[in-house]
Each structure stands twice: as structure tokens, then as C-alpha cells.
């Protein structure tokens, strides 16, 4: 049938029903996601992984939790296909295959860690809705537990992969660290990666900058607890830092795209480096254009977390709001503008979410 400009296509009932079913699936998946976060935070997945098939009372006792809450949580996990249930005897079981991506013992493959972001982002929903009207963004203070959850997530993608995957991307870097160099980590968050580096390479000196006092306190506490004298942390905006020619290595792990002045940060990184130094940047693997992300396996999630947090916190600080999906094309352009004419981009098997940029002055 030919449809003219004045005609309205007929309503497709089958298409509407299919879409309705899809949205019902989305709602169910959202419920499973929230319950997965709770299963992680309460330790229920860890507990069940160590138990034989058990009823709700035994699971609750082993986890030190309320049986009534555990029973309702198990209902969500069974109907969501996460936990197995034998109705004949009333027992529940977390299979080894599912435990392999839901328990702390599965690090760095514990997918449950990332589900905590749903509650973190949801807590700021009212302010994000208001920002759709005023356009000024939402500050970091609106996101409770953000730094705590981000630290746990980064511990899997970054800290766990440092020795075997990330550091070897820069030729000769492990040997130089062993001999002793100066390292700066911008947007260091709670400092998990930097503390690990300080443990591995006692001859090197490490500095971490982040504008969050909460995150910096966590880093300082970790360094003090581990008795590390070769690492220090400071509350500092990387866009305002004045360090010049002081560092042999600068790192930024998932920290550039939500800066208030990302271009200024990259210029300051270039200024802070010594001759022969390198900048190692981890950031979201994506295309700078929506069309290139239509088949991205985590596309909806990346745009959601960008809208709900990454873009918004940058706008709140007067920044450009690059967002999490700023993409490789724009990243390379901005690195070149900052003076990095020699950039190689790496994808690592342990981290399907990020690209790793090894940058040197041109």
C-alpha cells in the first residue's frame, strides 16, 4: 500500500503487543536488578554459594538476616531465573554457574557489583527530572554511596587487571616502576588502584588527586592501614592543578569524561609530564556518534548512567557535559588538541566496557 503525506499508517496491533511484552520484560529485569544489588550488599549470594540446597530459614540464619525478607528476596530470585527452587522440599540453591558471576569470590567477574548503581542513580531521580527543565545538572552530593560503589566497580576492572593487563600496555613500564618513578593518578576516587601500585612498587612515588574529600579520606585511610609511605592523596581539581614536569606517568581511570573542564584537565596532564613520560587513560569504549552505538551490548545502560550522572555532574559544575558516551573519536581529537600526538588505543579481554589509551606528546 502506498501511503501519501496526508495519510496515517494503520495501527499495527501485533507490533503494539510485541512492544508491550518487551516493556513487561524490562520491568521484570529492573526488579531482578534491584534484588541483585541487595543480594550483593547483604552477602546472600556469597552465603548461598557455600550452602547446599537449603530453606529460607537456614539461608537467613547463615547470612545473619531476617527470614521474612530473605524469603521475599528468594521469590524475586526464583521467578527471575537466578536461584533454583525445589517446591517439593522447599529448598533453594545458587548454582556454581550463577555464583561464578554473582559472588565476591568471583572477582573480577562479579556482575552484582555494578547493579548497585541502580539505587545510587535512582536516589537522584527527582533532581535529574528537575535538571531536564533547568538544564544546570545535578551535583555529586545528590548521589549517596557513589564513591563507595565506584571504588568497588573499579577494583574489578582496574585494580584487578593492573599487573597482567594494564601496566604492560606501556612498553617497559613495570621495570621503570620497579626502579622508581613518580606517578600521578587524577580522579583517583577512593584510591584502590594507587594503593595497589604503591604496594607493588615500593621504590616509586605515587600521588592521587580527586576533588571529593570523601574519596580522598578513603584513600588516605587505605594507605595508612597498609602502612604505605610512598603514596599520598590530596583534594584537588585536576583542571586547576599547576604541576609542571613532575611525573613520569599520569593515569586517569574512568575519570576524564565527567570532568567540569576535560580539555583543561588533558592540557594540565600534558604539562605535568616529564620528557619521555606517558599518560595512561581508561575510558568508556563507545563511538562518539549515536549511530555507531546502536548495536553496543551495553548501549542503553551507558546512555542511562551518562544522563543520570556523568553528564549531569559535569553540567552542575559548569562543564560541557561530555557524558560517558563521548566516544573514541572525540577522545582522540581532544587528546591531540592537548598535545598528545602519539596515541594508541587498546581493548583488553578482562574489561569489555573500556578502552585504554597510551598517550605521548607528538
N, C-alpha and C positions, 0 to 999 in steps of 0.2 A: 504494500500500500504506500502511495506517495503522500507525504504529509506536507502541506503548504505552510507558509509562515503564519497563517492565521488559525491553523488547526492545532488542537491539543491532542497529543498522543493518548491513546486509550489507556485507562488504568490497568496495570498488569497485576492481577490478584496473586498469581503464583510468585511473582517477584517480591511482592509485599510480604507474603507469608514466609518466604525463604529468609528475607531480611529480619523479620520478627523473630524467627528461630535463632538467627545469628545473634541478635541482641540479647535473647534469653541466655544464650551460651556465654556471652560477655558478662552478664550479671552473675551467673554461677561461678565463672572463673574469678571474678572480683572477690566473691565470698571465699573461695578457696585460697586466694592470695592473702587476704587478711588473716585467715586462720593459719596459714603457713607462717606468717610473721609471728603470730602468737605461739605457735608450736616451737619456733626457734627461740624466742625470748624466754619462754618458760622451761626450756630444756626437755620438752616432751618427746621430740624426735630422738634426742640423744638417749633418753631413758628407754624408749621403746626399742631402739636398736639393740639394746643389751638384754632385753627381756624375751623369753619365749612367749607364745601366744598367751594373753592374759586378759582378764576382765577389767572393766573401768576402775573398780576399786583398787585392784593391785597396781595398776598403772599410776593412779593418783598417789597411792602411798609411796611408791618408788620415787616419784617425782617430787613428793612433798607438797602436793597441791590439793585443792578441793575436788572431791569426786564428782560433784554435780556439774562443775564447769568442765572438767575433763570429759565427762560423758557427752556433753553437748558438742564439745570440740571434736570428739571422735565421730559424732554424727556427720559433721561437715566433712571430715577427712574420708569417711567411708563413702558417702554419696559423691564426693569429689574424685574418687578413684585413687586416693593417696594411701590409705590404710586398708588392709584386708579385714574382713569380719566373718566370723563363723556363727551364724544365728543359732545353730543347734546347741552350742555350748556357751554362747555369749562372750567369745574371746575376740581380741583384736591383735593384729600383727603388722609391723612395719617391715616389709621385705628388705633383704640386703640390697636389692637393686635400687629401691627407692631411698634407702638410707644412704646410698652412695652419693646422693646429691642433696641431702637434707640435714646432715649432721655435722657437728663441729669436727668430728674425726675425718670428714671428707674434704677438709680444706686442702687445696684451694677451689674445690668444686662444690662448695656448699651454696646451692642456689637460694636457700632460705634467707640468707643474709640480705640479699637485695630486696626481698619482699617487705622489709621494714620501712622502706622509703614510702610505701603507700600511706601509712599512717602519718609519717613526717610531713608529706606533702598535703595530705588531707586536712591537717591541723591548720593550714594557712589558706584553706579554700575561700573563706569569707573575704580575706584581704586580697586574694588574687581576683575574685569576682569584682571587687571594688576597683582594682587596678585596670580591669578591662574598660572602665569608664574614665578614670582619671589619667591612666597611662604612665604613672610615675614609678611603678614597680613595687615590690614588697621586700622589706629588709630581712637580713639574715635572722634577726631576733624573732621573726614570726615562725621559725622552723625549729621546734624543740627536738632535741636529740639528733639534729642533723650531723654535727661533727662526730658524735659517737658512732652513728651508723655509717657515715662516710669512712671513718677510720677502719671499721671492721670490713667494709667492702674493699677498701684499698689494700688491706692486709692480704686479701686473696689475690687481687690482680697485680699488685705492685710488689709488696714486700716478699710474697712467696716466690716470685719469679726473678728477683734481683740477681742472684748468683748464676743461675743456669741460663737465663734467657735475656735479661735486660742489659746488664753491665757489659757482656761480651759484644753488644752491638757497636760499641765504640772501640775500635782496634787498640789493643794494649792497655785499656783502662784498668782491668783488675790488677795488672802488675804495677801500674802507676799508683793506684790506691794502696797497694801493699807497701810501696816505698814511702808514700806520704805526700799528699797533695791537699789543696784547700778546696772545699766543696760547699756550694750554697744550694739549698732547696727552697724555692719560692712557692708560696701557697702550701706550706708543709703540713697544714692541718694538725692532727694530733701527733705527728712525728714518727709514726711507726717505721716508715722506710728509712728515715735518717738515723733513728736509733739502731736499726738493724745494720746499717752501713758502718756506724761507729763501732759496733761490736765486732764486725768482720774485719775492719781495717783500723786497728788502734794507732797506726803511725800517721793516719790522715786526720785532718781537722774539718769539722762539719758545723755548718750554721743553717738554721731554719728560720724563715720569715713567714708570718701569717698575720693578717690584721685582726684575727679573732683572739682575744685574751683567753677565752675558754679553751681553745685548741692549743694555744701556746702553753698554758698551765699543764695540760695533759702531757705534752711533750717533755716539759721540764720534769714532771713527776716521774715519767718513764726513765729518763736519763739518770735521775737521782736514784731511783730504785735499783737500777742496774749498775750503779757506780761508775758511770761513764764520764770521764773528764775531757774527752775530745769532741764533745758536741754541746752546742748552746742554742737557745731559742730566743727570739725577740719578736715582740709585737711590732710589725712594720708592714706598711702598704708597699708592695713591690713597685707600684707606679711612682712612688715618691722616694725610693731608695737612691742614695748618692754614691754607692760603692763604685769604685773605678779600678780596673786592673788588679783585682784582688783574688780572683778564683780561677782555678784550673778546670773546674767542672761546675756547671749550673744545671740543676734539674727542675722540672715542673711536671708533676704527676697529676693529670686531670685538673689543672688549675688555671689555665690561661683563658679559656673561653668565657668564664663568668666574671672576669675582672672588670672593674669600672673603667680602666684605661688599658685595654690589652695591647694596643700599639705602643703605648708608653712603657709598659712592662717589658715588651720584647726589646725595645731600644735600650732600656736600662740593663737588661740581661747582657746584651752585646757590650755595653760599656763596662760591665763588672768583670768581664772575662780577661784573662791574661793572654798574651800571644801564644798560639798553639792550643788554646783551650777549646772546650766543646760544650754545647748546650744540648741536653737530652730532654726532649719534651714528649710526654704521653698525652694523647687527647683522643676524643671520640672518633672512631672510624665511620666516616659518612661522606656523602657528596655535598657540595655547597648549594646544590640546586635540588628542589623537591623531586623533580622527575627522576633523578638518579637514586633516590631513596625509596621509591615505591615498592621495590622488592626487598628492602632491608629487613632482615629477620626480626629486628627489634625496633623498626621504624616508629610504630605508634607509641611505644614506651619512651623512646628518645625525645620525640616532639612533646610528649606529655611532661616529662621531667624538666625539659627546657622551658616550656610555658609556665609551669608551676614553680620553678626555682631558678635555674641557671640564667635565663634571660631576664627574669624579674629582679633578681638581686643586683644584677648589673645596672638595670634601669633605675632601681631605687637609689643607687649610689651616683647617679648622673652619667652612667656609662652608655655605650651604644647598644647593649643588649644583644650581643652576638648570638647567644644561645648555644646549647650543647651540640646542635647540628650545624655549626658554622662550616664544617667540611674541610677536606684536604685542600681543595683549590684555593680557598680564601686563606687558609693557614699558610700555604706556601707563598702566596702573594704578600702576606703581612710579614713573614719571616724575611723575605727578600728586601722589603722596604726597611726593615730594621737593621740590615747589613749582613744578613746570612745568605751568602751567595752559593754556598755548598751545602746542600741539604739532601739527605737520603731518608726515605720513609720505609719502615719495616712493619710487617704484620707478624705477630708471634702466635704460635699454636695454643699457648696456655691462656691467651686473652683475646677472644674473638670480638670484643667490644671496642678495642682501642688500636690506634696506630702509634708507632714510636718514631719520632723524628730525631735524627742525629744531625746537628746543625753546627757549621763552622763559618767564620767570616769568608766572604768571597774575595 
